[in-house]
Amino acid sequence: MKGATGTMDETRLAEKIVGVLPQEAIRVCSSDREAIRFAVRSSALKLRSIVLRRAALRRLLGDSDGAVKIEYLQRDLLQSAETRGEFMYPRPRVAPKADGDVAAALSRMASAS
């Protein structure tokens, strides 16, 4: 699992990502099998929680472009800190999950016209 980030584990990667925010404002809230959660305590920031899924962090560790993606996540977190209440990685899906859902939606649209 040695990619661009070396032999880093998920916890250290999560700490590196949230390290762009003021250290006095960040506190590890919980770390379970599925996710690492941080609480944000700062009156200057709207952000109150950060949730990083372990599976996504593991994929990021093994990615050859991992270093670039980590920098992107850090920038995204900084930008989101002033506008959103919660930061999640990966972001929740908005698109339909199954291909059948897309096909069904397209057939309904075709039959309606």
Backbone as a chain_set.jsonl record, in Angstrom:
{"seq": "MKGATGTMDETRLAEKIVGVLPQEAIRVCSSDREAIRFAVRSSALKLRSIVLRRAALRRLLGDSDGAVKIEYLQRDLLQSAETRGEFMYPRPRVAPKADGDVAAALSRMASAS", "coords": {"N": [[0.823, -1.188, 0.0], [1.97, 1.218, -0.695], [1.935, 4.277, -1.887], [1.919, 7.497, -3.32], [1.923, 8.702, -0.89], [3.424, 7.256, 0.872], [3.993, 5.182, 3.713], [1.754, 5.777, 5.277], [-0.936, 5.663, 7.629], [-4.577, 5.488, 7.93], [-5.452, 7.169, 10.045], [-3.356, 8.988, 10.495], [-3.343, 10.184, 7.992], [-5.871, 11.392, 7.992], [-5.453, 13.247, 10.053], [-3.534, 14.813, 8.812], [-5.027, 15.925, 6.73], [-7.004, 17.469, 8.102], [-5.297, 19.148, 9.35], [-4.948, 21.636, 8.226], [-6.668, 23.402, 9.327], [-7.092, 25.558, 12.227], [-5.266, 24.286, 14.955], [-6.118, 24.42, 17.643], [-8.811, 24.433, 17.376], [-9.662, 21.954, 16.52], [-10.728, 18.69, 17.38], [-10.488, 15.252, 18.009], [-13.335, 13.449, 17.692], [-14.585, 10.893, 17.523], [-13.468, 7.648, 16.663], [-14.159, 5.127, 14.713], [-14.764, 1.888, 13.211], [-15.683, 2.507, 10.674], [-15.455, 5.277, 10.132], [-13.608, 8.341, 10.715], [-14.089, 10.857, 12.951], [-14.194, 14.328, 13.533], [-14.519, 17.023, 15.801], [-15.252, 20.453, 15.54], [-14.374, 23.378, 17.07], [-14.813, 26.516, 17.012], [-15.473, 29.912, 16.97], [-15.085, 31.463, 14.794], [-15.478, 29.901, 12.601], [-17.932, 28.287, 10.58], [-18.114, 25.603, 10.308], [-18.71, 22.561, 12.009], [-18.373, 19.808, 12.251], [-16.345, 17.114, 11.029], [-16.214, 14.428, 8.891], [-14.55, 11.628, 7.93], [-14.391, 8.945, 5.87], [-13.057, 5.759, 6.43], [-12.586, 3.771, 4.44], [-12.474, 5.275, 2.086], [-10.255, 6.833, 2.668], [-8.3, 4.841, 2.735], [-8.295, 4.061, 0.034], [-7.355, 6.423, -1.031], [-4.793, 6.491, 0.038], [-3.546, 4.458, -1.405], [-3.558, 5.441, -3.946], [-1.94, 6.588, -6.889], [-1.954, 9.26, -7.503], [-2.331, 10.391, -5.072], [-1.132, 12.403, -3.419], [-1.736, 14.821, -4.72], [-4.505, 14.752, -4.619], [-4.891, 14.856, -1.865], [-3.99, 17.448, -1.298], [-5.978, 18.824, -2.688], [-8.23, 18.092, -1.149], [-7.549, 19.341, 1.271], [-7.638, 22.068, 0.506], [-10.344, 22.21, -0.204], [-11.532, 21.679, 2.262], [-10.699, 23.928, 3.75], [-12.054, 25.965, 2.316], [-14.672, 25.166, 2.747], [-14.981, 25.443, 5.45], [-15.937, 27.901, 6.262], [-18.456, 28.043, 5.222], [-20.057, 25.718, 5.364], [-21.708, 23.415, 7.604], [-20.955, 20.801, 8.054], [-18.348, 18.668, 6.966], [-17.788, 16.147, 4.706], [-16.014, 13.282, 3.62], [-15.863, 10.598, 1.468], [-17.952, 12.819, -0.435], [-21.525, 12.724, -0.068], [-23.447, 10.783, -2.372], [-25.257, 12.129, -5.077], [-26.401, 11.416, -7.407], [-28.454, 8.796, -8.911], [-28.114, 5.496, -7.521], [-28.186, 2.919, -8.677], [-27.891, 1.439, -11.929], [-30.268, 0.657, -13.061], [-32.09, 2.447, -11.983], [-31.531, 4.79, -13.374], [-32.114, 3.999, -16.007], [-34.84, 3.451, -15.735], [-35.808, 5.993, -15.066], [-35.176, 7.395, -17.408], [-36.783, 6.011, -19.28], [-39.325, 6.643, -18.329], [-39.339, 9.376, -18.791], [-39.203, 9.395, -21.59], [-41.597, 8.158, -22.289], [-43.418, 9.985, -21.352], [-43.245, 12.121, -23.052]], "CA": [[0.0, 0.0, 0.0], [2.855, 2.362, -0.765], [1.661, 5.138, -3.023], [2.6, 8.784, -3.228], [1.925, 9.151, 0.496], [4.299, 6.414, 1.69], [3.401, 4.156, 4.569], [0.87, 6.464, 6.202], [-2.204, 4.983, 7.881], [-5.75, 6.351, 7.774], [-5.543, 8.171, 11.101], [-2.38, 10.054, 10.219], [-3.808, 10.895, 6.802], [-6.978, 12.251, 8.434], [-4.86, 14.355, 10.799], [-2.87, 15.674, 7.826], [-6.063, 16.659, 5.996], [-7.611, 18.491, 8.967], [-4.226, 19.983, 9.874], [-4.979, 22.97, 7.637], [-7.49, 24.236, 10.2], [-6.397, 25.866, 13.487], [-5.171, 23.1, 15.817], [-6.892, 24.583, 18.874], [-10.231, 24.29, 17.053], [-9.948, 20.581, 16.101], [-10.645, 17.65, 18.402], [-11.001, 13.963, 17.535], [-14.593, 13.169, 18.385], [-14.645, 9.442, 17.631], [-12.798, 6.914, 15.608], [-14.701, 3.774, 14.7], [-14.321, 1.073, 12.07], [-16.158, 3.067, 9.404], [-15.115, 6.679, 9.887], [-12.906, 9.14, 11.714], [-14.884, 12.079, 13.111], [-13.567, 15.423, 14.263], [-15.379, 18.132, 16.203], [-14.609, 21.748, 15.315], [-14.819, 24.349, 18.068], [-14.282, 27.842, 16.704], [-16.542, 30.869, 16.668], [-14.772, 32.067, 13.5], [-15.818, 28.954, 11.541], [-19.272, 27.715, 10.595], [-17.919, 24.151, 10.339], [-18.807, 21.966, 13.336], [-17.92, 18.418, 12.265], [-15.654, 16.581, 9.855], [-16.352, 12.967, 8.844], [-13.713, 11.05, 6.878], [-14.604, 7.497, 5.798], [-11.795, 5.006, 6.393], [-12.424, 3.089, 3.147], [-12.051, 6.293, 1.12], [-8.877, 7.202, 3.016], [-7.433, 3.74, 2.291], [-8.164, 4.189, -1.425], [-6.517, 7.591, -1.268], [-3.412, 6.105, 0.368], [-3.012, 3.609, -2.457], [-3.663, 6.114, -5.236], [-0.683, 7.176, -7.355], [-2.148, 10.714, -7.468], [-2.814, 10.68, -3.728], [-0.627, 13.672, -2.888], [-2.502, 15.899, -5.348], [-5.869, 14.672, -4.098], [-4.844, 15.322, -0.477], [-3.939, 18.911, -1.371], [-7.317, 19.269, -3.089], [-9.106, 17.946, 0.021], [-7.202, 20.385, 2.233], [-8.204, 23.322, 0.001], [-11.8, 22.103, -0.114], [-11.875, 21.801, 3.678], [-10.533, 25.34, 4.115], [-13.134, 26.738, 1.718], [-15.932, 24.735, 3.335], [-15.009, 25.748, 6.883], [-16.684, 29.128, 6.509], [-19.784, 28.034, 4.597], [-20.839, 24.508, 5.653], [-21.689, 22.938, 8.982], [-20.306, 19.487, 8.123], [-17.529, 18.28, 5.823], [-17.72, 14.685, 4.595], [-15.239, 12.702, 2.521], [-16.296, 11.248, 0.24], [-19.242, 13.494, -0.351], [-22.659, 11.829, -0.362], [-23.847, 10.737, -3.781], [-26.505, 12.804, -5.435], [-26.931, 10.681, -8.549], [-29.032, 7.487, -8.583], [-27.089, 4.502, -7.24], [-28.226, 1.752, -9.563], [-28.113, 1.73, -13.346], [-31.694, 0.442, -13.314], [-32.797, 3.677, -11.636], [-31.333, 5.73, -14.483], [-32.873, 3.491, -17.142], [-36.262, 3.631, -15.434], [-36.097, 7.412, -15.149], [-35.144, 7.779, -18.825], [-37.952, 5.463, -19.971], [-40.492, 7.434, -17.899], [-39.27, 10.655, -19.496], [-39.506, 9.153, -22.993], [-43.021, 7.836, -22.439], [-44.197, 11.17, -21.023], [-43.208, 13.117, -24.141]], "C": [[0.867, 1.251, 0.0], [2.566, 3.139, -2.034], [2.468, 6.409, -2.866], [2.723, 9.262, -1.79], [2.786, 8.277, 1.398], [3.527, 5.41, 2.513], [2.487, 4.762, 5.635], [-0.398, 5.634, 6.437], [-3.347, 6.0, 7.83], [-5.812, 7.472, 8.804], [-4.579, 9.317, 10.856], [-2.777, 10.85, 8.984], [-4.941, 11.853, 7.171], [-6.436, 13.468, 9.188], [-4.152, 15.322, 9.858], [-3.89, 16.521, 7.082], [-6.644, 17.775, 6.859], [-6.571, 19.427, 9.562], [-4.189, 21.383, 9.291], [-5.833, 23.935, 8.457], [-6.716, 24.52, 11.492], [-6.426, 24.669, 14.455], [-5.992, 23.218, 17.091], [-8.386, 24.392, 18.632], [-10.629, 22.85, 16.753], [-9.768, 19.615, 17.256], [-11.206, 16.362, 17.814], [-12.221, 13.63, 18.366], [-14.758, 11.667, 18.588], [-13.94, 8.822, 16.438], [-13.319, 5.483, 15.667], [-14.205, 3.036, 13.467], [-14.642, 1.705, 10.729], [-15.632, 4.46, 9.105], [-14.294, 7.258, 11.029], [-13.642, 10.468, 11.764], [-14.123, 13.083, 13.966], [-14.636, 16.445, 14.622], [-14.585, 19.418, 16.016], [-15.225, 22.743, 16.29], [-14.154, 25.687, 17.788], [-15.443, 28.76, 16.347], [-16.314, 31.526, 15.304], [-15.19, 31.178, 12.331], [-17.253, 28.476, 11.695], [-19.205, 26.188, 10.767], [-17.945, 23.631, 11.772], [-18.329, 20.519, 13.383], [-17.286, 18.045, 10.932], [-15.754, 15.067, 9.946], [-15.552, 12.46, 7.649], [-13.867, 9.535, 6.927], [-13.279, 6.775, 5.621], [-11.555, 4.329, 5.046], [-11.931, 4.071, 2.088], [-10.615, 6.732, 1.398], [-7.897, 6.114, 2.58], [-7.225, 3.785, 0.781], [-7.243, 5.348, -1.773], [-5.049, 7.284, -0.986], [-2.77, 5.295, -0.747], [-2.99, 4.253, -3.829], [-2.328, 6.745, -5.626], [-0.754, 8.702, -7.387], [-2.609, 11.185, -6.093], [-2.376, 12.021, -3.186], [-1.413, 14.861, -3.446], [-3.92, 15.92, -4.791], [-5.937, 15.131, -2.651], [-4.797, 16.843, -0.442], [-5.298, 19.479, -1.758], [-8.274, 19.188, -1.895], [-8.824, 19.024, 1.057], [-7.761, 21.741, 1.794], [-9.719, 23.333, 0.132], [-12.26, 22.266, 1.331], [-11.756, 23.254, 4.138], [-11.668, 26.193, 3.57], [-14.476, 26.416, 2.373], [-16.076, 25.166, 4.788], [-15.846, 26.977, 7.198], [-18.113, 29.087, 5.997], [-20.652, 26.841, 4.984], [-20.7, 24.101, 7.112], [-20.977, 21.602, 9.135], [-19.543, 19.229, 6.827], [-17.428, 16.768, 5.827], [-16.85, 14.305, 3.413], [-15.422, 11.199, 2.552], [-17.659, 11.891, 0.435], [-20.357, 12.52, -0.672], [-23.036, 11.912, -1.833], [-25.17, 11.44, -3.979], [-27.191, 12.039, -6.555], [-27.566, 9.371, -8.096], [-27.936, 6.438, -8.447], [-27.053, 3.371, -8.25], [-28.475, 2.182, -10.999], [-29.579, 1.565, -13.715], [-32.517, 1.679, -12.997], [-32.705, 4.689, -12.771], [-32.164, 5.296, -15.686], [-34.371, 3.694, -16.93], [-36.659, 5.103, -15.558], [-36.131, 7.886, -16.611], [-36.359, 7.238, -19.584], [-39.227, 6.192, -19.587], [-40.521, 8.769, -18.624], [-39.643, 10.481, -20.965], [-40.986, 8.882, -23.199], [-43.907, 9.051, -22.148], [-44.231, 12.161, -22.172], [-43.864, 12.651, -25.406]], "O": [[0.518, 2.244, 0.639], [2.915, 2.703, -3.131], [3.579, 6.387, -2.336], [3.54, 10.135, -1.497], [2.867, 8.543, 2.597], [2.526, 4.854, 2.061], [2.464, 4.293, 6.773], [-0.874, 4.969, 5.517], [-3.123, 7.204, 7.704], [-6.183, 8.599, 8.474], [-4.945, 10.484, 10.993], [-2.568, 12.062, 8.936], [-4.965, 12.995, 6.712], [-6.906, 14.587, 8.983], [-4.172, 16.531, 10.09], [-3.652, 17.702, 6.828], [-6.765, 18.909, 6.397], [-6.93, 20.407, 10.216], [-3.471, 22.241, 9.805], [-5.728, 25.15, 8.294], [-5.777, 23.792, 11.816], [-7.49, 24.114, 14.731], [-6.515, 22.215, 17.576], [-9.147, 24.208, 19.582], [-11.821, 22.543, 16.73], [-8.8, 19.697, 18.012], [-12.269, 16.369, 17.194], [-12.149, 13.541, 19.592], [-15.038, 11.216, 19.699], [-13.841, 9.412, 15.362], [-12.962, 4.721, 16.565], [-13.319, 3.52, 12.763], [-13.941, 1.462, 9.746], [-15.388, 4.793, 7.945], [-14.286, 6.741, 12.146], [-13.804, 11.132, 10.74], [-13.503, 12.738, 14.972], [-15.549, 16.702, 13.837], [-13.389, 19.465, 16.302], [-16.443, 22.923, 16.329], [-13.056, 25.956, 18.275], [-16.289, 28.417, 15.521], [-17.245, 32.083, 14.722], [-15.252, 31.643, 11.193], [-17.732, 28.282, 12.812], [-20.126, 25.572, 11.303], [-17.284, 24.187, 12.65], [-17.919, 20.043, 14.442], [-17.631, 18.572, 9.875], [-15.412, 14.485, 10.975], [-15.834, 12.813, 6.504], [-13.508, 8.909, 7.924], [-12.474, 7.138, 4.763], [-10.424, 4.319, 4.559], [-11.065, 3.732, 1.282], [-9.848, 6.975, 0.466], [-6.798, 6.414, 2.114], [-6.113, 3.574, 0.299], [-6.444, 5.257, -2.705], [-4.164, 7.765, -1.694], [-1.575, 5.434, -1.004], [-2.459, 3.675, -4.777], [-1.663, 7.364, -4.795], [0.278, 9.368, -7.305], [-3.208, 12.252, -5.965], [-3.169, 12.715, -2.552], [-1.717, 15.802, -2.713], [-4.47, 16.988, -4.523], [-6.93, 15.733, -2.242], [-5.492, 17.464, 0.362], [-5.723, 20.499, -1.216], [-9.045, 20.118, -1.658], [-9.752, 19.565, 1.659], [-8.298, 22.482, 2.617], [-10.309, 24.337, 0.53], [-13.269, 22.921, 1.592], [-12.633, 23.75, 4.846], [-12.193, 27.052, 4.279], [-15.319, 27.299, 2.534], [-17.193, 25.243, 5.299], [-16.406, 27.083, 8.29], [-18.903, 29.983, 6.292], [-21.878, 26.943, 4.936], [-19.702, 24.404, 7.766], [-20.455, 21.293, 10.206], [-20.025, 19.531, 5.735], [-17.031, 16.169, 6.826], [-16.926, 14.913, 2.346], [-15.156, 10.576, 3.581], [-18.41, 11.547, 1.348], [-20.167, 11.593, -1.459], [-22.954, 12.972, -2.454], [-26.077, 11.352, -3.151], [-28.419, 12.017, -6.64], [-27.255, 8.88, -7.011], [-26.941, 6.48, -9.17], [-25.974, 2.919, -8.634], [-29.178, 3.16, -11.256], [-30.077, 2.267, -14.596], [-33.524, 1.942, -13.655], [-33.683, 5.364, -13.092], [-32.837, 6.115, -16.311], [-35.084, 4.071, -17.86], [-37.721, 5.42, -16.093], [-36.997, 8.67, -17.0], [-36.908, 7.931, -20.441], [-40.122, 6.35, -20.417], [-41.584, 9.245, -19.024], [-40.328, 11.333, -21.53], [-41.566, 9.333, -24.186], [-45.028, 9.131, -22.648], [-45.158, 12.967, -22.259], [-43.9, 13.389, -26.391]]}, "num_chains": 1, "name": "protein.A"}
